[in-house]
Structure formats: C-alpha cells, structure tokens
Amino acid sequence: DKQSPAAVRYWFHVLDCDGDGLVSTADMRFFYEELQERLTLMGEECVPFTELLNEFNDMISPALPSRFSSSELRRCQLSYNVISALTNVRKFIAWEGLSCAKAAGRDCALRDTSDWDLFTDREYRRLAESDEGEDQEEDEQSPM
C-alpha cells in the first residue's frame, strides 16, 4: 500500500536515504539509478533524470525545487505515483505511459490509477498477446 497517509509517511522515510527530513536530488538519484539499470536490462527507454525531477516538481510543488518534505509529499494528490515511480520499475513504466498519454492530450486518469487498474491492464495485454500468438500458429498450420 502506497496510498494511505501512513503508507506515504513510511515510504517517505524509505526514500529519505540520508535521514535529513527531505527527499533530495541525491536521494531520488539513488533510486533512479537502480530503475535505470533495470529498464536497460528490460530493453526499455530511460527517461532522463532531469525530466523526472521536473515532473516531480510539477506534481509536488515543493518549497525548495527538487527536494520535498514529508508534509509536501502527503499534501500531493499524486504521492502514490511519485513513490511508485521511484520504487517499482513496472509501475514506473506504467506511470510513464500514462504521463505520456496525458501530455499528448489523450484521456487518461493518472490520478485515479490503482494497483488493480495496472494489474488488469497488464493481464489484458498479456492475454491479447497470447491470443495473437495462437492465431498465428493456427494460420501456419491450416492448409490453404
């Protein structure tokens, strides 16, 4: 759970690597580098760190740019997305896809995306790809 107030407080302390009461650029970079490594291994494109910082600044509106306090994160209605983007590579990919859709003006509910929504979307895509593979096998096996 990364959405309840207690969970946001917990995850803030996880993200605050140096324990200074702020999640700073250095703290975020620590998590970003791990994500970047995993994305590279998965063959995914990496969003530059500066772009990620800009998105977080826009979402959280911290008093000090590129660093935020626990109260600022809790006040942010997208805190779940910030936490997930830094701690879970699959949710980062999903969040980035939703961010791109929103930036392109396509209808998307970035704020209302839950774990269940992400799970069902992933399963739908997996099943759709599985069906396509079966259709291709049937086409190859059937005589003309």
C-alpha atoms as an extended CHARMM CRD file, in Angstrom:
* protein
*
       144  EXT
         1         1  ASP       CA              0.0000000000        0.0000000000        0.0000000000  PROA      1               0.0000000000
         2         2  LYS       CA              1.4200000000        3.3430000000       -1.0390000000  PROA      2               0.0000000000
         3         3  GLN       CA             -1.7450000000        5.4260000000       -0.9220000000  PROA      3               0.0000000000
         4         4  SER       CA             -2.7900000000        5.7420000000        2.7240000000  PROA      4               0.0000000000
         5         5  PRO       CA             -1.3480000000        8.5910000000        4.8230000000  PROA      5               0.0000000000
         6         6  ALA       CA              0.5330000000        6.0690000000        6.9880000000  PROA      6               0.0000000000
         7         7  ALA       CA              1.9900000000        4.4070000000        3.8850000000  PROA      7               0.0000000000
         8         8  VAL       CA              3.1100000000        7.7550000000        2.4450000000  PROA      8               0.0000000000
         9         9  ARG       CA              4.8890000000        8.5540000000        5.7450000000  PROA      9               0.0000000000
        10        10  TYR       CA              6.5420000000        5.1210000000        5.7060000000  PROA      10              0.0000000000
        11        11  TRP       CA              7.6820000000        5.3900000000        2.0910000000  PROA      11              0.0000000000
        12        12  PHE       CA              8.9460000000        8.9300000000        2.6600000000  PROA      12              0.0000000000
        13        13  HSD       CA             11.3670000000        7.5520000000        5.2690000000  PROA      13              0.0000000000
        14        14  VAL       CA             12.4560000000        4.8360000000        2.8240000000  PROA      14              0.0000000000
        15        15  LEU       CA             13.1440000000        7.4600000000        0.1340000000  PROA      15              0.0000000000
        16        16  ASP       CA             14.9690000000        9.8140000000        2.5360000000  PROA      16              0.0000000000
        17        17  CYS       CA             18.2400000000        7.8650000000        2.3300000000  PROA      17              0.0000000000
        18        18  ASP       CA             20.3310000000       10.2980000000        4.3670000000  PROA      18              0.0000000000
        19        19  GLY       CA             17.6510000000       10.8800000000        7.0180000000  PROA      19              0.0000000000
        20        20  ASP       CA             17.7620000000       14.6740000000        6.8060000000  PROA      20              0.0000000000
        21        21  GLY       CA             13.9760000000       15.0930000000        6.6000000000  PROA      21              0.0000000000
        22        22  LEU       CA             13.9590000000       15.8840000000        2.8760000000  PROA      22              0.0000000000
        23        23  VAL       CA             13.9470000000       13.6460000000       -0.1630000000  PROA      23              0.0000000000
        24        24  SER       CA             16.6730000000       15.3880000000       -2.1170000000  PROA      24              0.0000000000
        25        25  THR       CA             18.0230000000       15.0870000000       -5.6280000000  PROA      25              0.0000000000
        26        26  ALA       CA             20.7100000000       12.7170000000       -4.3060000000  PROA      26              0.0000000000
        27        27  ASP       CA             18.0780000000       10.5160000000       -2.6350000000  PROA      27              0.0000000000
        28        28  MET       CA             15.9840000000       10.3510000000       -5.8030000000  PROA      28              0.0000000000
        29        29  ARG       CA             19.0510000000        9.7110000000       -7.9550000000  PROA      29              0.0000000000
        30        30  PHE       CA             19.8980000000        6.6690000000       -5.7940000000  PROA      30              0.0000000000
        31        31  PHE       CA             16.5340000000        5.0840000000       -6.6490000000  PROA      31              0.0000000000
        32        32  TYR       CA             16.5820000000        6.3370000000      -10.2490000000  PROA      32              0.0000000000
        33        33  GLU       CA             19.9280000000        4.6590000000      -10.9630000000  PROA      33              0.0000000000
        34        34  GLU       CA             18.5070000000        1.2920000000       -9.9100000000  PROA      34              0.0000000000
        35        35  LEU       CA             15.4340000000        1.8670000000      -12.0770000000  PROA      35              0.0000000000
        36        36  GLN       CA             17.6250000000        2.9210000000      -14.9870000000  PROA      36              0.0000000000
        37        37  GLU       CA             19.6720000000       -0.2560000000      -14.7070000000  PROA      37              0.0000000000
        38        38  ARG       CA             16.5590000000       -2.4470000000      -14.6450000000  PROA      38              0.0000000000
        39        39  LEU       CA             14.9430000000       -0.5620000000      -17.5300000000  PROA      39              0.0000000000
        40        40  THR       CA             18.0860000000       -1.0110000000      -19.6170000000  PROA      40              0.0000000000
        41        41  LEU       CA             18.0980000000       -4.7490000000      -18.9070000000  PROA      41              0.0000000000
        42        42  MET       CA             14.4360000000       -4.9000000000      -19.9480000000  PROA      42              0.0000000000
        43        43  GLY       CA             15.1710000000       -3.0390000000      -23.1940000000  PROA      43              0.0000000000
        44        44  GLU       CA             13.0460000000       -0.0610000000      -22.1200000000  PROA      44              0.0000000000
        45        45  GLU       CA             13.8770000000        3.5450000000      -22.8760000000  PROA      45              0.0000000000
        46        46  CYS       CA             15.0090000000        5.5880000000      -19.8780000000  PROA      46              0.0000000000
        47        47  VAL       CA             13.5520000000        8.9810000000      -19.1090000000  PROA      47              0.0000000000
        48        48  PRO       CA             16.3670000000       11.4290000000      -18.3120000000  PROA      48              0.0000000000
        49        49  PHE       CA             16.6920000000       12.1210000000      -14.5940000000  PROA      49              0.0000000000
        50        50  THR       CA             16.1940000000       15.8720000000      -15.1000000000  PROA      50              0.0000000000
        51        51  GLU       CA             12.8210000000       15.2310000000      -16.7670000000  PROA      51              0.0000000000
        52        52  LEU       CA             11.7610000000       13.0400000000      -13.8750000000  PROA      52              0.0000000000
        53        53  LEU       CA             12.7720000000       15.7810000000      -11.4110000000  PROA      53              0.0000000000
        54        54  ASN       CA             10.7620000000       18.3290000000      -13.3910000000  PROA      54              0.0000000000
        55        55  GLU       CA              7.6990000000       16.0750000000      -13.3110000000  PROA      55              0.0000000000
        56        56  PHE       CA              8.0370000000       15.5650000000       -9.5670000000  PROA      56              0.0000000000
        57        57  ASN       CA              8.4470000000       19.3200000000       -9.0380000000  PROA      57              0.0000000000
        58        58  ASP       CA              5.2540000000       19.9130000000      -11.0380000000  PROA      58              0.0000000000
        59        59  MET       CA              3.3560000000       17.2370000000       -9.1090000000  PROA      59              0.0000000000
        60        60  ILE       CA              4.5240000000       18.1270000000       -5.5950000000  PROA      60              0.0000000000
        61        61  SER       CA              5.2450000000       21.8860000000       -5.8960000000  PROA      61              0.0000000000
        62        62  PRO       CA              7.8870000000       21.8010000000       -3.1630000000  PROA      62              0.0000000000
        63        63  ALA       CA              9.1000000000       24.9850000000       -1.4530000000  PROA      63              0.0000000000
        64        64  LEU       CA             12.6570000000       24.0370000000       -2.4280000000  PROA      64              0.0000000000
        65        65  PRO       CA             12.9440000000       22.7810000000       -6.0300000000  PROA      65              0.0000000000
        66        66  SER       CA             13.9990000000       19.1430000000       -6.4480000000  PROA      66              0.0000000000
        67        67  ARG       CA             13.6230000000       18.2730000000       -2.7660000000  PROA      67              0.0000000000
        68        68  PHE       CA             10.4910000000       17.7100000000       -0.7760000000  PROA      68              0.0000000000
        69        69  SER       CA              9.4210000000       17.1620000000        2.8020000000  PROA      69              0.0000000000
        70        70  SER       CA              7.0980000000       14.5240000000        4.1960000000  PROA      70              0.0000000000
        71        71  SER       CA              4.2620000000       17.0400000000        4.5530000000  PROA      71              0.0000000000
        72        72  GLU       CA              4.6990000000       18.1970000000        0.9440000000  PROA      72              0.0000000000
        73        73  LEU       CA              4.5540000000       14.6220000000       -0.2800000000  PROA      73              0.0000000000
        74        74  ARG       CA              1.4580000000       13.8750000000        1.8370000000  PROA      74              0.0000000000
        75        75  ARG       CA             -0.2330000000       17.0420000000        0.5230000000  PROA      75              0.0000000000
        76        76  CYS       CA              0.3870000000       15.9580000000       -3.0650000000  PROA      76              0.0000000000
        77        77  GLN       CA             -2.5660000000       14.0400000000       -4.5150000000  PROA      77              0.0000000000
        78        78  LEU       CA             -0.1790000000       12.1040000000       -6.7320000000  PROA      78              0.0000000000
        79        79  SER       CA              2.1490000000       10.9590000000       -3.9390000000  PROA      79              0.0000000000
        80        80  TYR       CA              1.3750000000        7.3320000000       -4.8070000000  PROA      80              0.0000000000
        81        81  ASN       CA              2.6980000000        7.9060000000       -8.3300000000  PROA      81              0.0000000000
        82        82  VAL       CA              5.8690000000        9.6060000000       -7.0790000000  PROA      82              0.0000000000
        83        83  ILE       CA              6.6110000000        6.7690000000       -4.6540000000  PROA      83              0.0000000000
        84        84  SER       CA              5.8180000000        4.0660000000       -7.2110000000  PROA      84              0.0000000000
        85        85  ALA       CA              7.8830000000        5.7450000000       -9.9160000000  PROA      85              0.0000000000
        86        86  LEU       CA             10.9380000000        5.6460000000       -7.6560000000  PROA      86              0.0000000000
        87        87  THR       CA             10.4980000000        2.2020000000       -6.1030000000  PROA      87              0.0000000000
        88        88  ASN       CA              8.8850000000       -0.1280000000       -8.6500000000  PROA      88              0.0000000000
        89        89  VAL       CA             10.1550000000       -0.4940000000      -12.2110000000  PROA      89              0.0000000000
        90        90  ARG       CA              6.9020000000       -1.9300000000      -13.5850000000  PROA      90              0.0000000000
        91        91  LYS       CA              4.8370000000        0.8340000000      -12.0170000000  PROA      91              0.0000000000
        92        92  PHE       CA              7.3690000000        3.3470000000      -13.3040000000  PROA      92              0.0000000000
        93        93  ILE       CA              6.7990000000        2.0620000000      -16.8470000000  PROA      93              0.0000000000
        94        94  ALA       CA              3.0220000000        2.1840000000      -16.4040000000  PROA      94              0.0000000000
        95        95  TRP       CA              3.1760000000        5.6360000000      -14.8140000000  PROA      95              0.0000000000
        96        96  GLU       CA              5.3950000000        6.9560000000      -17.6020000000  PROA      96              0.0000000000
        97        97  GLY       CA              2.9760000000        5.5900000000      -20.2170000000  PROA      97              0.0000000000
        98        98  LEU       CA              0.0600000000        7.3150000000      -18.5020000000  PROA      98              0.0000000000
        99        99  SER       CA              2.0650000000       10.5430000000      -18.2020000000  PROA      99              0.0000000000
       100       100  CYS       CA              2.7990000000       10.4670000000      -21.9350000000  PROA      100             0.0000000000
       101       101  ALA       CA             -0.8550000000        9.8440000000      -22.7520000000  PROA      101             0.0000000000
       102       102  LYS       CA             -1.8930000000       12.7450000000      -20.5460000000  PROA      102             0.0000000000
       103       103  ALA       CA              0.7690000000       15.0320000000      -22.0730000000  PROA      103             0.0000000000
       104       104  ALA       CA             -0.4720000000       14.1070000000      -25.5530000000  PROA      104             0.0000000000
       105       105  GLY       CA             -3.9720000000       15.1850000000      -24.5690000000  PROA      105             0.0000000000
       106       106  ARG       CA             -5.4110000000       11.6770000000      -24.5970000000  PROA      106             0.0000000000
       107       107  ASP       CA             -7.9550000000       10.8150000000      -21.9550000000  PROA      107             0.0000000000
       108       108  CYS       CA             -6.2860000000        9.1340000000      -19.0190000000  PROA      108             0.0000000000
       109       109  ALA       CA             -6.9380000000        9.0150000000      -15.3140000000  PROA      109             0.0000000000
       110       110  LEU       CA             -3.4010000000        9.3220000000      -13.9540000000  PROA      110             0.0000000000
       111       111  ARG       CA             -4.6890000000       10.4000000000      -10.5620000000  PROA      111             0.0000000000
       112       112  ASP       CA             -7.1540000000        7.5010000000      -10.3000000000  PROA      112             0.0000000000
       113       113  THR       CA             -4.8840000000        4.6730000000      -11.4100000000  PROA      113             0.0000000000
       114       114  SER       CA             -4.7390000000        1.9770000000       -8.7400000000  PROA      114             0.0000000000
       115       115  ASP       CA             -2.7220000000       -1.2030000000       -8.4450000000  PROA      115             0.0000000000
       116       116  TRP       CA             -5.8160000000       -3.0900000000       -9.5870000000  PROA      116             0.0000000000
       117       117  ASP       CA             -6.0630000000       -0.9500000000      -12.7470000000  PROA      117             0.0000000000
       118       118  LEU       CA             -2.4140000000       -1.5860000000      -13.5540000000  PROA      118             0.0000000000
       119       119  PHE       CA             -2.8140000000       -5.3210000000      -12.9020000000  PROA      119             0.0000000000
       120       120  THR       CA             -5.8940000000       -5.6560000000      -15.1060000000  PROA      120             0.0000000000
       121       121  ASP       CA             -4.2690000000       -3.6570000000      -17.9070000000  PROA      121             0.0000000000
       122       122  ARG       CA             -1.1410000000       -5.8290000000      -17.7540000000  PROA      122             0.0000000000
       123       123  GLU       CA             -3.1860000000       -9.0590000000      -17.7400000000  PROA      123             0.0000000000
       124       124  TYR       CA             -5.3390000000       -7.8570000000      -20.6460000000  PROA      124             0.0000000000
       125       125  ARG       CA             -2.2290000000       -7.1120000000      -22.7080000000  PROA      125             0.0000000000
       126       126  ARG       CA             -0.6890000000      -10.4760000000      -21.7990000000  PROA      126             0.0000000000
       127       127  LEU       CA             -3.8490000000      -12.3520000000      -22.8000000000  PROA      127             0.0000000000
       128       128  ALA       CA             -4.2240000000      -10.3460000000      -26.0080000000  PROA      128             0.0000000000
       129       129  GLU       CA             -0.6270000000      -11.1460000000      -26.9970000000  PROA      129             0.0000000000
       130       130  SER       CA             -1.2300000000      -14.8120000000      -26.1500000000  PROA      130             0.0000000000
       131       131  ASP       CA             -4.3320000000      -14.8870000000      -28.3810000000  PROA      131             0.0000000000
       132       132  GLU       CA             -2.4110000000      -13.2800000000      -31.2470000000  PROA      132             0.0000000000
       133       133  GLY       CA              0.2930000000      -15.9560000000      -30.9620000000  PROA      133             0.0000000000
       134       134  GLU       CA             -2.3100000000      -18.7320000000      -31.0760000000  PROA      134             0.0000000000
       135       135  ASP       CA             -3.9870000000      -17.1560000000      -34.1220000000  PROA      135             0.0000000000
       136       136  GLN       CA             -0.6510000000      -17.0520000000      -35.9570000000  PROA      136             0.0000000000
       137       137  GLU       CA              0.0380000000      -20.7150000000      -35.1210000000  PROA      137             0.0000000000
       138       138  GLU       CA             -3.3980000000      -21.7230000000      -36.4360000000  PROA      138             0.0000000000
       139       139  ASP       CA             -2.8050000000      -19.7770000000      -39.6740000000  PROA      139             0.0000000000
       140       140  GLU       CA              0.5360000000      -21.5070000000      -40.1750000000  PROA      140             0.0000000000
       141       141  GLN       CA             -0.9310000000      -24.9700000000      -39.5530000000  PROA      141             0.0000000000
       142       142  SER       CA             -4.0850000000      -24.7070000000      -41.6640000000  PROA      142             0.0000000000
       143       143  PRO       CA             -3.8090000000      -25.8150000000      -45.3080000000  PROA      143             0.0000000000
       144       144  MET       CA             -4.5760000000      -23.2470000000      -47.9670000000  PROA      144             0.0000000000
